[in-house]
Amino acid sequence: MNTETEKFLRYAPARDAIFVLGAGTSHPDGVPLQRHLLPMIISGNIPEIENSSIGKSVVEFIKDNFVYFSQGGKYPQLEAVFGFLDYFIQQNESLSSKYSNSRIREIKEYLIKLIHYVVDLRTNSKSAMYHAFWESIQKFNSNVSIITLNYDTLLEQAFEFLFKEFGYLDYSIRFMNYEHLPELKPFNFWINTTEPVKITHNESPVPIKLIKLHGSLNWKYCNCCNQVLLTPWDRKIDLNRGKFLGYTYPEKNVYEYTCPLDGTDFQTLIMPPSFLKPLSHPVLSQLLSDASREIRITKKIVFIGYSMSDTDIHIKALFKKQLNKNVKVYVVNHRKTEALKRKYLSISDNVEFIDVSFEDLVQNTDILEELLVSK
Protein backbone atom coordinates (compact mmCIF):
# COMPACT_ATOMS: atom_id res chain seq x y z
CA MET A 1 0.00 0.00 0.00
CA ASN A 2 1.42 3.39 -1.06
CA THR A 3 0.91 5.77 1.86
CA GLU A 4 1.18 9.44 0.97
CA THR A 5 3.28 11.86 2.98
CA GLU A 6 4.06 15.55 2.48
CA LYS A 7 7.56 16.69 1.59
CA PHE A 8 9.27 19.96 0.69
CA LEU A 9 11.02 19.78 -2.68
CA ARG A 10 14.31 21.56 -2.25
CA TYR A 11 16.77 22.92 -4.80
CA ALA A 12 20.51 22.35 -4.62
CA PRO A 13 22.47 25.49 -3.54
CA ALA A 14 23.94 25.83 -7.06
CA ARG A 15 22.70 24.80 -10.48
CA ASP A 16 24.89 22.50 -12.60
CA ALA A 17 23.55 23.99 -15.84
CA ILE A 18 21.01 26.42 -17.20
CA PHE A 19 19.57 25.75 -20.64
CA VAL A 20 18.40 28.79 -22.60
CA LEU A 21 16.06 27.74 -25.40
CA GLY A 22 15.35 29.86 -28.46
CA ALA A 23 13.02 29.43 -31.43
CA GLY A 24 15.39 26.86 -32.98
CA THR A 25 14.25 24.28 -30.43
CA SER A 26 10.53 24.50 -31.28
CA HIS A 27 10.86 25.22 -35.00
CA PRO A 28 11.56 21.55 -35.92
CA ASP A 29 8.06 20.78 -34.62
CA GLY A 30 6.58 23.40 -36.95
CA VAL A 31 6.42 26.42 -34.63
CA PRO A 32 7.20 29.45 -36.82
CA LEU A 33 10.34 31.50 -36.40
CA GLN A 34 9.96 35.21 -35.68
CA ARG A 35 10.57 36.17 -39.31
CA HIS A 36 7.73 33.88 -40.41
CA LEU A 37 5.05 35.32 -38.12
CA LEU A 38 4.04 38.45 -40.04
CA PRO A 39 3.98 36.72 -43.46
CA MET A 40 1.69 34.06 -41.99
CA ILE A 41 -0.61 36.74 -40.56
CA ILE A 42 -0.95 38.98 -43.64
CA SER A 43 -0.44 36.54 -46.54
CA GLY A 44 -4.13 35.58 -46.70
CA ASN A 45 -3.28 31.88 -46.47
CA ILE A 46 -4.99 31.31 -43.12
CA PRO A 47 -8.77 31.67 -43.62
CA GLU A 48 -9.47 32.06 -39.89
CA ILE A 49 -7.31 35.20 -39.87
CA GLU A 50 -8.43 36.44 -43.29
CA ASN A 51 -12.13 36.24 -42.32
CA SER A 52 -11.89 37.52 -38.73
CA SER A 53 -12.47 41.08 -37.52
CA ILE A 54 -9.13 41.11 -35.67
CA GLY A 55 -7.26 39.79 -38.71
CA LYS A 56 -8.92 42.31 -41.04
CA SER A 57 -8.08 45.21 -38.72
CA VAL A 58 -4.39 44.31 -38.50
CA VAL A 59 -4.00 43.61 -42.22
CA GLU A 60 -5.73 46.90 -43.08
CA PHE A 61 -3.42 48.82 -40.74
CA ILE A 62 -0.30 47.27 -42.26
CA LYS A 63 -1.55 47.91 -45.80
CA ASP A 64 -2.20 51.54 -44.89
CA ASN A 65 1.24 52.11 -43.39
CA PHE A 66 3.71 49.69 -45.00
CA VAL A 67 4.54 48.59 -48.52
CA TYR A 68 4.97 44.88 -49.12
CA PHE A 69 4.75 42.35 -51.94
CA SER A 70 3.24 39.00 -51.00
CA GLN A 71 4.10 37.32 -54.31
CA GLY A 72 7.78 38.17 -53.97
CA GLY A 73 7.85 37.33 -50.28
CA LYS A 74 8.84 40.91 -49.41
CA TYR A 75 7.22 41.70 -46.08
CA PRO A 76 7.95 44.37 -43.47
CA GLN A 77 9.80 43.23 -40.38
CA LEU A 78 7.60 42.47 -37.42
CA GLU A 79 9.88 44.57 -35.22
CA ALA A 80 9.29 47.55 -37.53
CA VAL A 81 5.50 47.22 -37.22
CA PHE A 82 5.66 47.02 -33.43
CA GLY A 83 8.15 49.88 -33.35
CA PHE A 84 5.78 52.07 -35.36
CA LEU A 85 2.86 51.23 -33.05
CA ASP A 86 4.98 51.75 -29.94
CA TYR A 87 6.07 55.22 -31.09
CA PHE A 88 2.50 56.55 -31.03
CA ILE A 89 1.69 54.71 -27.80
CA GLN A 90 4.76 56.11 -26.04
CA GLN A 91 4.14 59.63 -27.33
CA ASN A 92 0.43 59.30 -26.55
CA GLU A 93 -0.28 60.60 -30.06
CA SER A 94 -2.74 59.63 -32.76
CA LEU A 95 -1.59 58.70 -36.25
CA SER A 96 -4.67 60.08 -38.00
CA SER A 97 -8.41 60.42 -37.58
CA LYS A 98 -8.68 56.79 -38.65
CA TYR A 99 -5.98 55.63 -36.23
CA SER A 100 -6.51 57.39 -32.93
CA ASN A 101 -4.19 56.60 -30.04
CA SER A 102 -6.77 54.26 -28.52
CA ARG A 103 -7.15 52.52 -31.90
CA ILE A 104 -3.36 52.17 -32.18
CA ARG A 105 -3.29 50.46 -28.77
CA GLU A 106 -6.10 48.19 -29.91
CA ILE A 107 -4.25 47.28 -33.12
CA LYS A 108 -1.15 46.36 -31.11
CA GLU A 109 -3.14 44.05 -28.83
CA TYR A 110 -4.79 42.52 -31.93
CA LEU A 111 -1.38 41.86 -33.48
CA ILE A 112 -0.20 40.17 -30.28
CA LYS A 113 -3.31 37.98 -30.32
CA LEU A 114 -2.65 37.02 -33.95
CA ILE A 115 0.91 36.01 -33.01
CA HIS A 116 -0.58 33.94 -30.21
CA TYR A 117 -2.94 32.34 -32.72
CA VAL A 118 -0.36 31.38 -35.36
CA VAL A 119 2.10 30.00 -32.79
CA ASP A 120 -0.68 27.88 -31.29
CA LEU A 121 -1.45 26.36 -34.70
CA ARG A 122 1.67 24.20 -34.31
CA THR A 123 1.42 23.46 -30.59
CA ASN A 124 -1.06 20.59 -30.48
CA SER A 125 1.31 17.83 -31.56
CA LYS A 126 3.66 15.86 -29.31
CA SER A 127 7.35 16.71 -29.62
CA ALA A 128 9.68 13.73 -29.89
CA MET A 129 12.68 16.05 -29.63
CA TYR A 130 11.62 17.70 -26.38
CA HIS A 131 10.74 14.23 -25.09
CA ALA A 132 14.30 13.09 -25.81
CA PHE A 133 15.63 16.25 -24.16
CA TRP A 134 13.73 15.45 -20.95
CA GLU A 135 14.89 11.84 -21.10
CA SER A 136 18.51 13.03 -21.05
CA ILE A 137 17.81 15.25 -18.05
CA GLN A 138 16.23 12.29 -16.29
CA LYS A 139 19.18 10.04 -17.16
CA PHE A 140 22.17 12.33 -16.57
CA ASN A 141 21.31 15.22 -14.27
CA SER A 142 18.13 16.91 -13.04
CA ASN A 143 19.92 19.75 -11.21
CA VAL A 144 19.23 22.15 -14.06
CA SER A 145 17.02 25.11 -14.81
CA ILE A 146 15.50 26.03 -18.14
CA ILE A 147 14.96 29.54 -19.46
CA THR A 148 12.87 29.52 -22.61
CA LEU A 149 12.08 32.46 -24.87
CA ASN A 150 9.36 30.51 -26.70
CA TYR A 151 5.63 31.07 -26.22
CA ASP A 152 4.58 27.56 -27.16
CA THR A 153 3.88 24.78 -24.65
CA LEU A 154 5.60 21.85 -26.40
CA LEU A 155 8.28 21.63 -23.72
CA GLU A 156 5.76 21.33 -20.89
CA GLN A 157 3.62 18.87 -22.81
CA ALA A 158 6.67 16.66 -23.36
CA PHE A 159 7.33 16.61 -19.59
CA GLU A 160 4.09 14.74 -18.85
CA PHE A 161 5.74 11.30 -18.82
CA LEU A 162 7.98 12.42 -15.92
CA PHE A 163 5.24 13.88 -13.75
CA LYS A 164 5.10 13.20 -10.82
CA GLU A 165 7.35 10.28 -10.02
CA PHE A 166 10.41 12.10 -11.40
CA GLY A 167 9.61 15.75 -10.88
CA TYR A 168 7.47 18.87 -10.97
CA LEU A 169 7.79 21.97 -13.13
CA ASP A 170 8.17 25.26 -11.33
CA TYR A 171 7.22 28.26 -13.52
CA SER A 172 8.70 30.70 -10.96
CA ILE A 173 5.48 32.70 -10.66
CA ARG A 174 2.47 32.32 -8.42
CA PHE A 175 -0.63 31.18 -10.26
CA MET A 176 -4.24 31.77 -9.38
CA ASN A 177 -4.54 27.98 -9.67
CA TYR A 178 -2.66 27.53 -6.38
CA GLU A 179 -5.60 28.88 -4.40
CA HIS A 180 -8.34 26.36 -3.61
CA LEU A 181 -11.12 28.93 -3.63
CA PRO A 182 -14.75 28.14 -4.53
CA GLU A 183 -14.55 30.51 -7.53
CA LEU A 184 -11.62 28.54 -8.95
CA LYS A 185 -13.15 25.09 -8.56
CA PRO A 186 -13.97 24.69 -12.30
CA PHE A 187 -10.30 25.21 -13.19
CA ASN A 188 -7.35 22.86 -12.97
CA PHE A 189 -5.55 23.34 -9.69
CA TRP A 190 -1.79 23.33 -10.10
CA ILE A 191 0.74 22.00 -7.61
CA ASN A 192 2.77 24.72 -5.93
CA THR A 193 6.33 23.40 -5.62
CA THR A 194 7.21 25.98 -2.96
CA GLU A 195 4.85 24.21 -0.56
CA PRO A 196 4.95 20.56 0.61
CA VAL A 197 3.77 18.09 -2.05
CA LYS A 198 2.20 14.71 -1.49
CA ILE A 199 4.44 11.77 -2.39
CA THR A 200 4.43 8.03 -1.84
CA HIS A 201 7.32 6.17 -0.21
CA ASN A 202 8.76 5.04 -3.57
CA GLU A 203 8.77 8.53 -5.12
CA SER A 204 11.63 11.04 -4.93
CA PRO A 205 10.61 13.90 -7.23
CA VAL A 206 12.69 17.00 -7.90
CA PRO A 207 11.60 20.54 -8.78
CA ILE A 208 12.81 21.97 -12.09
CA LYS A 209 12.52 25.66 -12.87
CA LEU A 210 11.02 26.48 -16.25
CA ILE A 211 11.26 30.25 -16.64
CA LYS A 212 9.31 31.50 -19.67
CA LEU A 213 10.80 35.00 -19.95
CA HIS A 214 8.63 36.02 -22.90
CA GLY A 215 5.39 34.61 -21.52
CA SER A 216 3.31 31.64 -22.57
CA LEU A 217 0.28 30.73 -24.65
CA ASN A 218 -1.40 29.09 -21.66
CA TRP A 219 -1.02 32.03 -19.25
CA LYS A 220 -3.93 34.42 -18.91
CA TYR A 221 -3.37 37.71 -17.10
CA CYS A 222 -6.00 39.72 -15.22
CA ASN A 223 -5.00 43.37 -14.93
CA CYS A 224 -7.58 43.92 -12.21
CA CYS A 225 -6.39 41.42 -9.58
CA ASN A 226 -2.92 41.24 -11.23
CA GLN A 227 -2.92 37.45 -11.19
CA VAL A 228 -2.23 34.76 -13.78
CA LEU A 229 -4.46 31.79 -14.50
CA LEU A 230 -2.64 28.77 -15.90
CA THR A 231 -4.79 26.92 -18.42
CA PRO A 232 -2.56 23.93 -19.24
CA TRP A 233 -4.49 22.65 -22.25
CA ASP A 234 -6.41 25.77 -23.34
CA ARG A 235 -4.65 28.23 -25.65
CA LYS A 236 -7.30 29.19 -28.21
CA ILE A 237 -8.46 32.72 -29.11
CA ASP A 238 -11.67 33.80 -30.81
CA LEU A 239 -10.35 36.12 -33.54
CA ASN A 240 -13.64 37.95 -33.89
CA ARG A 241 -14.17 38.88 -30.24
CA GLY A 242 -10.62 38.55 -28.95
CA LYS A 243 -11.79 36.20 -26.19
CA PHE A 244 -9.78 33.28 -24.83
CA LEU A 245 -11.61 30.00 -25.31
CA GLY A 246 -11.75 27.04 -22.96
CA TYR A 247 -13.13 23.53 -23.25
CA THR A 248 -14.88 21.41 -20.66
CA TYR A 249 -13.42 17.94 -20.45
CA PRO A 250 -14.30 15.39 -21.69
CA GLU A 251 -17.37 16.99 -23.30
CA LYS A 252 -15.33 19.62 -25.21
CA ASN A 253 -18.00 22.27 -24.73
CA VAL A 254 -16.60 25.70 -25.59
CA TYR A 255 -16.73 28.63 -23.17
CA GLU A 256 -15.10 32.06 -22.89
CA TYR A 257 -12.53 32.77 -20.19
CA THR A 258 -12.94 35.69 -17.84
CA CYS A 259 -11.23 36.15 -14.49
CA PRO A 260 -13.13 33.91 -12.03
CA LEU A 261 -12.37 36.34 -9.18
CA ASP A 262 -13.58 39.65 -10.66
CA GLY A 263 -15.04 38.93 -14.12
CA THR A 264 -12.41 40.97 -15.98
CA ASP A 265 -11.46 39.92 -19.51
CA PHE A 266 -8.06 38.23 -19.54
CA GLN A 267 -5.13 39.67 -21.47
CA THR A 268 -2.46 37.84 -23.42
CA LEU A 269 0.78 37.33 -21.55
CA ILE A 270 3.35 37.08 -24.32
CA MET A 271 6.10 39.62 -24.91
CA PRO A 272 6.05 40.75 -28.57
CA PRO A 273 9.24 41.09 -30.63
CA SER A 274 9.56 44.82 -30.20
CA PHE A 275 12.51 47.01 -29.26
CA LEU A 276 10.33 48.43 -26.48
CA LYS A 277 9.65 45.55 -24.10
CA PRO A 278 7.11 45.83 -21.24
CA LEU A 279 9.74 44.90 -18.65
CA SER A 280 7.85 46.70 -15.89
CA HIS A 281 4.98 44.21 -16.18
CA PRO A 282 4.72 42.64 -12.71
CA VAL A 283 4.86 39.05 -13.97
CA LEU A 284 7.67 39.55 -16.49
CA SER A 285 9.64 41.57 -13.93
CA GLN A 286 9.34 38.69 -11.47
CA LEU A 287 10.52 36.20 -14.08
CA LEU A 288 13.57 38.34 -14.90
CA SER A 289 14.44 38.55 -11.21
CA ASP A 290 14.26 34.77 -10.79
CA ALA A 291 16.29 34.23 -13.97
CA SER A 292 18.92 36.59 -12.55
CA ARG A 293 19.22 34.50 -9.40
CA GLU A 294 19.53 31.28 -11.40
CA ILE A 295 22.27 32.72 -13.64
CA ARG A 296 24.27 33.87 -10.63
CA ILE A 297 24.34 30.36 -9.10
CA THR A 298 24.95 28.20 -12.15
CA LYS A 299 28.12 26.41 -13.21
CA LYS A 300 27.47 26.56 -16.96
CA ILE A 301 25.07 28.11 -19.45
CA VAL A 302 23.86 26.28 -22.57
CA PHE A 303 22.14 28.34 -25.30
CA ILE A 304 20.27 26.21 -27.83
CA GLY A 305 18.76 27.48 -31.07
CA TYR A 306 18.83 31.11 -29.99
CA SER A 307 19.99 33.82 -32.38
CA MET A 308 20.03 36.58 -29.74
CA SER A 309 17.85 38.93 -31.77
CA ASP A 310 18.63 42.64 -31.72
CA THR A 311 15.20 43.17 -30.17
CA ASP A 312 16.28 41.08 -27.17
CA ILE A 313 18.48 43.75 -25.62
CA HIS A 314 17.08 42.78 -22.21
CA ILE A 315 18.47 39.24 -22.62
CA LYS A 316 21.94 40.52 -23.42
CA ALA A 317 21.74 42.89 -20.46
CA LEU A 318 20.53 40.07 -18.19
CA PHE A 319 23.52 37.84 -18.93
CA LYS A 320 26.00 40.70 -19.13
CA LYS A 321 25.05 41.77 -15.61
CA GLN A 322 24.58 38.41 -13.92
CA LEU A 323 26.98 35.99 -15.62
CA ASN A 324 30.13 35.20 -13.69
CA LYS A 325 33.19 35.41 -15.97
CA ASN A 326 34.31 31.94 -14.84
CA VAL A 327 31.09 30.29 -15.99
CA LYS A 328 31.48 28.35 -19.24
CA VAL A 329 29.00 29.25 -21.97
CA TYR A 330 28.03 26.75 -24.67
CA VAL A 331 26.21 27.84 -27.82
CA VAL A 332 24.45 25.03 -29.66
CA ASN A 333 23.49 26.35 -33.08
CA HIS A 334 24.07 25.00 -36.57
CA ARG A 335 23.89 28.55 -38.00
CA LYS A 336 27.35 29.50 -36.76
CA THR A 337 27.77 32.84 -38.50
CA GLU A 338 30.34 35.47 -37.60
CA ALA A 339 27.52 37.80 -36.54
CA LEU A 340 26.19 35.16 -34.14
CA LYS A 341 29.65 34.58 -32.69
CA ARG A 342 30.13 38.28 -32.05
CA LYS A 343 26.82 38.50 -30.19
CA TYR A 344 27.79 35.74 -27.77
CA LEU A 345 31.39 36.87 -27.37
CA SER A 346 30.03 40.25 -26.33
CA ILE A 347 28.53 38.69 -23.17
CA SER A 348 31.43 36.33 -22.35
CA ASP A 349 34.85 35.41 -23.67
CA ASN A 350 34.46 31.91 -22.19
CA VAL A 351 32.30 30.55 -25.03
CA GLU A 352 32.37 27.24 -26.87
CA PHE A 353 30.33 26.89 -30.06
CA ILE A 354 28.78 23.51 -30.88
CA ASP A 355 27.80 23.32 -34.54
CA VAL A 356 24.73 21.04 -34.37
CA SER A 357 20.98 21.54 -34.60
CA PHE A 358 18.61 20.81 -31.73
CA GLU A 359 17.39 17.72 -33.61
CA ASP A 360 20.93 16.37 -33.83
CA LEU A 361 21.74 17.34 -30.25
CA VAL A 362 18.92 15.32 -28.65
CA GLN A 363 20.10 12.24 -30.56
CA ASN A 364 23.72 12.68 -29.45
CA THR A 365 23.87 11.43 -25.87
CA ASP A 366 27.63 12.05 -25.65
CA ILE A 367 27.23 15.81 -26.17
CA LEU A 368 24.16 15.95 -23.94
CA GLU A 369 25.95 14.13 -21.15
CA GLU A 370 28.86 16.57 -21.41
CA LEU A 371 26.47 19.52 -21.18
CA LEU A 372 24.43 18.09 -18.33
CA VAL A 373 27.11 16.62 -16.08
CA SER A 374 29.01 19.09 -13.96
CA LYS A 375 32.77 18.68 -13.88
ZICOR-V184381 format. One record per pair of residues at least 12 apart in sequence whose C-alpha atoms are under 8 Angstrom apart, sorted by the first residue. I is the first residue (numbers start at 1). GAP is how many residues later the second one is. Records with the same first field share a line. If there is no record, write none. Layout:
BEGIN
I->GAP, GAP
END
This chain:
BEGIN
2->198, 199, 200
3->197, 198
4->194, 195, 196, 197
5->193, 194, 195, 196
6->190, 191, 192, 193
7->189, 190, 191, 192
8->185, 186, 187, 188, 189
9->184, 185, 186, 187, 188, 196, 197, 198
10->196, 197
11->132, 195, 196
12->131
13->284
14->283, 284, 285
15->128, 129, 130, 279, 282, 283, 284
16->127, 128, 282, 283, 284, 356, 357, 358
17->126, 127, 128, 281, 282, 283, 284, 285, 354, 355, 357
18->126, 127, 128, 129, 276, 277, 280, 282, 283, 284
19->125, 126, 127, 128, 129, 282, 283, 284, 285
20->126, 127, 128, 129, 281, 282, 283, 284, 286
21->125, 126, 127, 128, 129, 282, 283, 284, 285
22->126, 127, 128, 281, 282, 283, 284, 285
23->126, 127, 282, 283
24->280, 281, 282, 333, 334
25->279, 280, 333, 334
26->124, 126, 128
28->331
29->93, 96, 98
30->92
31->88, 89, 90, 91, 92, 121
32->86, 87
34->44, 239
35->42, 43
37->41, 78, 81
38->37, 38, 39, 40
39->31, 34, 36
40->78
41->14, 18, 73, 74, 77
42->17
43->27
48->191
49->65, 190
52->187, 188
53->186, 187, 188
54->56, 60, 185, 186, 187, 188
55->55, 59, 184
57->50
58->49, 52, 53
61->46
62->19
78->195, 196
79->194, 195, 196, 232
80->194
82->26, 190, 191, 192
83->191, 192, 193
85->19, 20, 23
86->190
88->13, 16
89->12, 15, 16
110->132
112->156, 158, 160
113->124, 126, 129, 155
114->125
116->35, 101, 154
117->119, 120
119->32, 33
120->32, 97, 115, 116
123->29, 30, 31
124->30
125->29
126->28, 31, 32
127->27, 28, 31
128->30
129->229, 230, 233
130->24, 25, 28
131->24, 27, 28
132->230, 231
133->229
134->24, 25
136->226, 229, 232, 233
137->235
138->28
140->229, 232, 233
141->231, 232
142->64, 66
143->65
144->64, 65, 228
145->63, 64, 65, 66, 149
146->62, 63, 64, 65
147->63, 64, 65, 66, 144
148->62, 63, 64, 65, 66
149->63, 64, 65, 66
150->62, 64, 65, 66
151->61, 63, 64, 65, 66, 119
152->64, 65
153->63, 64, 65
164->41
165->38, 39, 40
166->37, 38, 39, 40
167->37, 38, 39, 40, 41
168->25, 37, 38, 39, 40
169->24, 38, 39, 40, 41
170->22, 23, 37, 38, 39, 40, 41
171->38, 39, 40, 41
172->37, 38, 39, 115, 118
173->110, 113, 114
174->53, 54
175->15, 52, 53, 54, 55
176->51, 52, 53, 54
177->12, 13, 52, 53
178->12, 13, 14
183->77, 78
184->76, 77
187->44
188->43, 44
190->40
193->14
211->76, 79, 80
212->75
213->71, 74, 75
214->56, 57, 58, 70
215->54, 55, 56, 69
216->53, 54
217->18, 51, 52, 53
218->12, 13, 14, 15, 16, 17
219->12, 49, 50
220->46, 47, 48, 49
221->45, 46, 47, 48
222->37, 42, 43, 44, 45
223->41, 43, 44
224->38, 40
225->36, 37
226->56
234->12, 13
243->13, 14, 22, 23
244->12, 13, 22
245->12
273->38, 39
274->37
275->35, 36, 37, 38
288->30
292->26, 27, 30
295->24, 27, 28
296->26, 27, 28
298->29
299->28, 29, 75
300->27, 28, 29, 30
301->26, 27, 28, 29
302->27, 28, 29, 30, 69
303->26, 27, 28, 29
304->27, 28, 29, 54
305->27, 28, 52, 53
306->27
307->33
308->32, 35
316->31
319->28
320->27, 28
325->23, 24, 25
326->24
327->23
328->22, 23, 24
329->19, 21, 22, 23
330->21, 22, 23, 24
331->20, 21, 22, 23
332->21, 22, 23, 24, 25, 26
333->20, 21, 22, 23, 24, 25
334->20, 21, 22, 23
335->20
336->17, 19
END
